[in-house]
Amino acid sequence: MEREDLHEIFERIQTGIVIIDPLDHTILDVNPNAAALMGHKRDKVVGRICHQFICPAEKGRCPITDLGQEIDNAERVLINRDGEKVPILKTATKARLGEKEVIIESFIDNRDRKIAEERRCAMIGYIDETVMRIREPLLLVKQNLEDLAGRVDDIPAGSGILQAELQVEAQRLAQIFENLLDIQRAIAEGREEIPESYKAFITRE
């Protein structure tokens, strides 16, 4: 592959790529995607120390130059122009460009996956709450009705005992229904902490 072809890939690939001097950790070059994630123009990044932008907490503990690893794959943090810590998935490895040894780091924005994971955890929490609100009461109703079915022949006719016990179980079922309505009301109020996917699940026709 010609050098011009490699440069074209470097410029157009939808992955951030940073080329670093392993001797002093200065940035030798960045591709447009990396510069965009950093929020800087290329000339504002080249020549700066990599830890000013990538893995700021790892200064002095670089997996490649300090810890002797050949390849590093990990979740890291990128600091953008606004000082925001952007989660990234990063791979770093040594390579040679001409006669010079360099570190090539490639990374992708990991914010969407992080948000999706947080929403998944929140949804699991609300599902757990829903199950907790109905499981134990339903089990109790089931056990009581089974017990009542086993005693129905021994209950004196006209004593009102059967009616009273059935009324108790009906009240328990009404409370279970009220618990579910309470969750539905919370969703209707649009509380921010309730995941959108859970709202859609609970309110679906």
C-alpha positions in Angstrom: 0.0 0.0 0.0 1.3 3.4 -1.0 2.2 6.0 1.6 -0.5 8.3 0.1 -3.1 5.6 0.5 -2.2 5.2 4.2 -2.4 9.0 4.7 -5.9 9.0 3.1 -7.0 6.2 5.6 -5.5 8.2 8.5 -7.4 11.3 7.5 -10.8 9.6 6.8 -11.1 6.8 9.3 -13.9 7.3 11.8 -11.6 6.5 14.7 -9.5 8.9 16.6 -5.8 8.3 16.0 -2.9 9.9 17.8 0.8 9.3 17.0 3.0 9.9 20.1 6.8 10.1 20.6 7.6 7.4 23.2 10.6 9.3 24.5 8.8 12.4 25.8 5.2 11.6 25.2 4.7 14.6 22.8 2.0 14.3 20.2 3.5 14.0 16.7 0.2 14.0 14.8 -3.5 13.5 15.2 -6.2 12.7 12.6 -9.3 14.8 12.1 -11.5 12.5 14.2 -9.1 12.7 17.2 -8.9 16.5 16.9 -12.7 16.7 16.8 -13.1 14.7 19.9 -10.5 16.9 21.7 -12.2 20.0 20.4 -9.0 21.5 19.1 -7.5 22.1 15.8 -4.6 19.9 14.9 -1.9 22.6 15.3 -3.1 23.2 18.8 -2.5 19.6 19.8 0.7 18.6 17.9 3.8 19.2 20.1 1.8 19.0 23.4 2.2 16.2 26.0 -0.3 13.4 25.4 -1.4 13.4 29.1 -2.8 16.9 28.7 -5.6 15.3 26.6 -5.6 11.5 27.1 -5.4 9.5 30.3 -4.5 12.4 32.6 -4.5 10.2 35.7 -2.0 7.8 34.1 1.0 10.1 33.9 4.1 8.2 34.9 2.2 4.9 34.5 1.9 4.6 30.7 1.2 0.9 30.0 3.5 1.0 26.9 6.5 3.1 28.0 6.4 2.7 31.8 4.9 -0.8 32.3 6.4 -2.5 29.3 3.3 -3.7 27.6 3.2 -4.2 23.9 -0.5 -3.5 23.4 -2.9 -1.7 25.8 -6.7 -2.1 25.4 -8.7 -0.2 28.0 -11.4 2.2 28.9 -9.7 5.6 29.4 -10.6 9.3 29.6 -10.0 12.1 27.1 -10.1 15.7 28.2 -11.8 17.9 25.6 -11.5 21.7 25.1 -14.2 22.4 27.6 -12.5 20.3 30.3 -15.1 17.6 30.0 -14.0 14.1 30.7 -15.0 12.0 27.7 -15.0 8.2 28.2 -13.2 6.4 25.4 -12.2 2.9 24.4 -8.5 3.1 23.5 -5.9 0.8 22.0 -2.2 1.8 22.1 0.7 -0.1 20.5 4.2 0.5 19.4 5.0 0.9 15.7 7.7 2.2 13.3 7.2 5.1 10.9 10.2 5.1 8.7 13.2 5.0 11.0 11.3 6.3 14.1 9.6 4.3 16.8 6.3 5.7 17.8 3.2 4.9 19.9 0.0 4.8 17.9 -3.2 5.3 19.9 -6.6 4.7 18.4 -9.8 5.4 20.3 -13.6 5.8 19.9 -16.1 7.9 21.9 -17.6 5.7 24.6 -20.3 8.1 25.8 -23.2 6.4 24.1 -22.3 3.0 25.5 -21.9 4.4 29.0 -25.3 6.1 28.8 -26.9 2.9 27.5 -25.3 1.0 30.4 -26.6 3.5 32.9 -30.1 3.3 31.4 -30.0 -0.5 31.5 -29.0 -0.6 35.1 -31.8 1.9 35.9 -34.3 -0.2 34.1 -33.3 -3.3 35.9 -33.7 -1.4 39.2 -37.3 -0.4 38.3 -38.2 -3.9 37.1 -36.8 -5.3 40.4 -39.0 -2.8 42.3 -42.1 -3.8 40.3 -41.4 -7.5 40.9 -40.8 -6.9 44.6 -44.1 -5.0 45.0 -46.2 -7.8 43.6 -44.3 -11.1 44.1 -44.6 -11.5 47.9 -48.2 -10.3 48.2 -49.2 -12.6 45.3 -47.5 -15.6 46.9 -49.3 -14.8 50.2 -52.7 -14.6 48.4 -52.0 -17.9 46.6 -51.1 -19.7 49.8 -54.1 -18.4 51.7 -56.5 -19.3 48.9 -55.0 -22.8 48.7 -55.4 -23.1 52.5 -59.0 -21.8 52.3 -59.8 -24.3 49.5 -58.6 -27.2 51.8 -60.9 -26.0 54.6 -64.0 -25.0 52.7 -65.9 -28.2 53.5 -65.2 -27.7 57.3 -66.5 -24.1 57.4 -70.1 -24.0 58.7 -72.5 -22.7 56.1 -73.9 -19.3 56.8 -71.1 -18.5 59.3 -69.7 -15.7 57.2 -66.1 -17.0 57.7 -65.6 -17.9 54.1 -66.9 -14.5 52.9 -64.7 -12.7 55.4 -61.5 -14.6 54.4 -62.2 -14.1 50.7 -62.7 -10.4 51.4 -59.3 -10.2 53.0 -57.7 -11.7 50.0 -59.6 -9.4 47.7 -58.2 -6.5 49.7 -54.7 -7.8 49.3 -55.2 -8.1 45.5 -56.5 -4.5 45.5 -53.3 -3.4 47.2 -51.2 -5.1 44.6 -53.1 -3.4 41.9 -52.6 0.0 43.7 -48.9 -0.6 43.9 -48.8 -1.1 40.1 -50.9 2.0 39.6 -48.5 4.0 41.8 -45.6 3.1 39.5 -47.7 4.0 36.5 -48.6 7.4 38.1 -44.9 8.0 38.6 -44.2 7.3 35.0 -47.1 9.6 33.9 -45.6 12.4 36.0 -42.5 12.1 33.8 -40.0 11.6 36.6 -36.6 12.0 35.1 -35.1 9.0 37.0 -37.4 6.6 35.3 -35.9 5.1 32.1 -37.7 5.9 28.9 -37.6 2.2 27.8 -39.3 1.2 31.1 -42.0 3.9 30.6 -42.7 2.5 27.2 -42.9 -1.1 28.6 -45.2 -0.3 31.4 -47.6 2.0 29.4 -47.8 -0.1 26.3 -51.2 -1.1 25.0 
